[in-house]
Amino acid sequence: RRCVCLVGPGGIGKTSLAIAVGHYLRFRHAFVDGVFYVDARGLTSCLQLVYAISAALRLPNTVGATELQAREELLGALSSKHVCLLIDRCDSLSQTEHSAEFCELLSVMLRRGSRLQ
């Protein structure tokens, strides 16, 4: 139960539900290191998603780093944190030529970040 996907047609309230759950989790202090919202709308690469997640977590800026360096920096930071990431509007990433990379990134984040949900 570490990864939950909300799917459905546009306008039925997926984002509203995710935000409401995020507020509830934050209120209940369910995640020691926080609950973070990432808007993936318009992102077209995994590197952009890595930067968006890093920005949400307020990690040091990795601009200029290679994709591998930025990814490893993010994974290293997540490995010791007990956080909940709410990644919204992933449909644009899952429907591009980068969809396999996107799935792999999420898979690696969940494997290496044992306390990430």
N, C-alpha and C positions, 0 to 999 in steps of 0.2 A: 504494500500500500504506500510505497514511496513516490509513485508517480501517478497522478490522476489527470486524465484528459477530459475536458469538457468539449463536446462536439455537438453541432446542430446548425440549423440555418441561421443566417444573420438576423439579429434583432430579437432573439428570444431571451436574452438576458445572461449569456454565458459570462461576459465580463463583469456584470453587476454581481452575479453569484460569486465569482472568484474574489472580487474586492470585498464583498461582505464576509466571506470565509476568512480572508486575510485579516480584516479588522477583528473578527472574533478570536482568531489565533493570537493576534497581537495583544488583545485585551486579556486573554487567559495566560499570557506569557508562556505559551506552548513551545516556543523556540527561543532558547537563551540568547542567541545572537541575532534574532530578529526575523521579520517577515518582509520580503522585498518584492516589489512589483516591477516587472520589466515589460515594456511595450515593444513588441517585435514588429509592429506594423511598418511596412516599407523596407525592412531589412532584406538584403539580397545575398548575404554571405554569412558564413559562420564567424568570420572575423568580426563583422559588425555586431553579431549577437554576443560574442565574447566581450567586446567593448561595452555594449549596453548592460550586460550583467555586471561587469567590473564597475561601471559607473553607478549602478544601483547599490552595489555593496560598498561604494565609496573607497575602492581600492586605488592605490597610486596609479597615475596615468601611465599607460604603456604605449603611448603613441610613438611610432617609429620602430616598434618591435616587430619581429616577424610574426606570422600567424602562429607558428609553433611556440615561440617565446610568450606571446600574449596568452595563449591557451594554457600553457604550463603554469604561468603566474596565477591565472584564475583557479586552476585545479589545485594548486598548492594552497591557496588561500581558503578554498572551500573544504579542504581535507580536514581542517581542525575546527570548523564552524558547525554549529547546530542551527541551521537556517531553513526557512521555507522560501522557495523562489516561485513566484507567480508569473509565469511567462505567458503573456497574452498576445493573441493575434499571430500565432506561429504559422498560420496557413500559407503566408507568402513564402516562408522558408521551406515548407514541406512540399511546395509545388514547383520548385525550381530545379535546375541541374545540380544544386547543392544539397538536395534533400537527404542523400546518403550521408554526407558530412554532418548535417544537422542532427540526424538520428544518432550518428556515432558520437558526436559531442555530448548529447544528453545522456547516452549510455555510459560514457566514460565519467561524466560528472557524477552520476549515481553510483558507479562502482567505486570510484576513488574518494568521493565525499560520503563516507559511510553514515554521516549524520545529516546529510542533505535530503530534503524532501520537497 
